[in-house]
Amino acid sequence: MESSLIHIIPSLAVFFNSLFLGILFIAVKAKNKKANLYLAVFLLLHCVNILNNFFGEFENLFEFNFVFEPILFVFPVLYFYLISTVNAPNKFWYYIFYLPGIILNLMINSRYVLSEKLIVNSEIIFYAIEMVIPIIAYRLLLNHNKNILNYYSEIENKTLSWIKNIFTINIIIHFLNLSTFAFDFSDFNTLEFIIDSTSIFLTVFMLFLIGYNGFTQPKIIFNNRLDTFNHNTSFIKQKASEDLIRFNNIKVQIQSDKIFLDQNINLNSLSLIFGLKEKKLSMLINKYEKTNFYFFINKFRVEEFKCHIKSSHHIKHTLKYLANESGFKNKSTFYSSFKRLEGQTPNQYIQNLKTLNNHE
């Protein structure tokens, strides 16, 4: 108990921060308002969990007829935030994810009827079952990241890596909580202290990630669900030669009209320009360029940047300015695309170009 008492002040600090962020996500108008309600509930669930731990340390002073155990609702709420953010279908069977939490709370509040051992054993089982949710979430994120490369020419705020980190952090916290149920650490004060400290540290880091990313995270919308694409299917009753000619004409027009300079160009807007279905255009890019939409468009931008560098006027401008003039919206997309396509960084390319010119 002494170990737990040491953590009361930092736990209360985490509580008030979680409460404050939760209220902000409810009150503030953001780009992802509907999904942010799930994020607010997620934070408030952590607040309730901290309160439960606080009152548990003073159980002799407080007695409640009704107890709410929130921890098994954390993953379901976080998953609903994810599917709302990526605009994925909300299937009815997803609500089954809430069932372990509901059953556990009914059992806890029937503790005068059920044995404590049965409740603890059931809690361990339910904790193990909950691990299915992050696995499903990871698969969804994996497919999502493949889809955005086939749809967008810039992926800033779209990879959702921070949400993946939130799931990972909660998995660790989940296992730490599970260990306290499965084993008695009352005789191992140091170990108990480490477990409590780790949980608090991870929760603080999680709050930082949510506060930093949550308010700026937009809903990611595809006009059509790209996970229905099948690049191995044959093209619609059209000869391969005709497809190749058509695709080459598309590339010529993209280059001549400098369509790639539109920083917000995506698969949908490009398909509208050429009067093609998104699926058809995506398959053309995949077959003849052996790449996805992201690198297909950014290849034009990289070539445009190289033209700027070879011009004598580039000395007057920064790399960021030239990248922006080439169609890149942000620095990370520019650097990752350039290195992937050229096998070197922009600075290395410029240095090699200077060396070559000096030799000439």
C-alpha positions, -999 to +999 in steps of 0.1 A: +000+000+000+029+024+007+041+020-029+006+029-041+003+059-018+035+074-033+017+075-067-014+093-055-002+128-064+010+119-099-021+098-105-043+128-095-023+150-119-029+125-147-066+124-137-071+161-140-052+163-173-073+134-187-104+151-175-094+185-190-085+169-224-117+149-224-138+180-219-119+198-246-125+171-271-162+173-264-164+211-264-139+222-291-149+222-328-123+201-346-118+185-380-128+151-366-157+162-343-177+129-343-147+107-338-133+130-311-163+121-289-150+086-287-115+100-278-132+120-250-149+089-237-116+070-239-099+097-217-128+098-192-126+060-188-090+065-177-102+091-153-127+066-137-099+040-135-077+064-116-105+072-092-112+035-087-075+030-078-076+061-055-107+049-036-093+014-035-064+027-014-089+041+011-116+014+009-120+015+047-132+051+044-154+047+013-180+022+006-200+021-026-231+000-035-222+003-072-188+000-087-179+007-124-148-010-138-139+009-170-107-007-182-124-033-205-142-005-224-109+012-233-101-009-264-136-009-278-140+029-276-105+034-291-114+010-320-146+030-326-125+062-327-103+045-353-130+033-377-147+067-374-114+085-383-107+063-413-144+064-423-146+026-423-179+008-421-193+005-386-205-031-385-231-042-360-210-070-347-183-046-335-206-038-305-198-073-292-165-058-281-183-041-253-197-074-240-168-084-217-168-051-200-206-053-195-205-088-181-176-080-158-193-050-143-225-071-137-203-097-120-185-071-098-217-056-087-230-091-078-200-097-056-222-106-026-236-135-047-205-145-067-172-156-052-142-132-054-122-160-070-147-164-098-147-127-105-109-125-106-106-155-129-133-141-152-115-108-152-083-125-164-102-143-191-119-111-203-086-093-203-071-120-226-102-118-249-098-080-252-064-086-269-084-095-301-094-058-306-059-043-310-050-072-334-081-063-356-071-026-352-035-033-364-048-051-395-072-022-402-043+003-399-021-019-422-047-020-449-054+017-444-018+027-449-017+007-482-049+024-493-037+060-487-006+053-508-030+043-536-052+074-531-032+104-519+000+121-531+008+133-496+001+113-465+008+138-436-018+132-408-030+101-426-008+072-415-023+073-380+009+059-365+001+078-333-031+058-329-012+026-333+011+038-305-019+045-283-031+009-288+004-004-281+007+016-249-027+003-237-017-032-245+013-028-221-009-012-194-034-040-200-007-066-193+005-047-162-030-047-148-034-084-157-002-092-138-016-076-107-047-098-109-028-130-117-001-126-091+001-113-055+028-086-053+020-076-017+054-091-006+073-075-035+071-038-028+098-028-053+082-048-081+048-033-073+063+002-073+079-004-107+046-017-122+026+013-108+053+038-120+054+023-155+016+025-158+017+062-148+046+070-171+029+053-200-004+071-193+014+105-192+031+097-226-003+086-240-019+119-229+009+138-247+003+118-279-035+124-277-031+161-269-005+167-296-023+147-324-059+144-315-071+180-322-054+182-356-064+147-368-089+150-397-113+123-409-097+105-438-122+100-465-120+079-496-147+084-523-146+046-528-132+021-504-099+013-520-096-020-502-120-034-528-093-029-554-079-060-570-048-053-590-046-089-602-079-088-621-079-084-659-088-050-673-123-044-686-124-060-720-097-038-734-064-048-751-033-042-731-018-022-760-047+002-759-043+006-721-006+013-725-012+040-751-038+056-729-016+055-699+013+070-717-010+098-729-020+104-693+016+107-682+024+131-710-006+153-700+003+152-663+038+164-673+028+190-699+000+205-679+020+201-646-010+186-629+013+173-602+018+209-589-016+207-573-006+198-538-040+183-530-042+161-560-055+126-552-067+095-571-103+108-573-094+142-587-070+128-612-095+102-624-120+130-629-095+149-651-091+119-674-126+106-672-116+073-657-129+053-627-106+054-597-102+016-598-092+017-635-066+045-630-051+027-600-047-005-620-031+013-648-005+029-625+001-004-607+006-024-639+027+000-660+046+019-633+049-009-608+041+015-580+012+032-561-004+066-567+017+082-540+051+075-557+036+079-592+027+116-586+057+123-564+080+111-591+069+140-613+075+163-584+110+150-578+119+155-615+105+191-613+126+197-582+157+184-600+150+208-629+148+237-603+181+226-588+198+225-622+186+261-629+209+289-618+180+305-599+179+278-573+207+295-553+183+322-542+158+298-526+157+272-498+151+235-505+118+238-487+107+266-511+118+247-542+101+215-530+069+235-524+072+250-559+076+214-572+042+204-557+053+189-524+031+200-495+053+191-466+090+184-459+086+148-448+068+138-481+095+155-501+125+139-483+110+104-482+099+105-518+132+119-530+153+093-512+131+064-523+131+075-559+167+087-562+185+066-536+200+096-519+189+127-500+183+160-517+214+175-501+235+145-513+220+149-548+230+186-549+265+179-536+270+152-562+257+175-589+282+202-578+311+177-578+301+166-613+299+201-626+333+209-611+349+180-629+334+192-662 
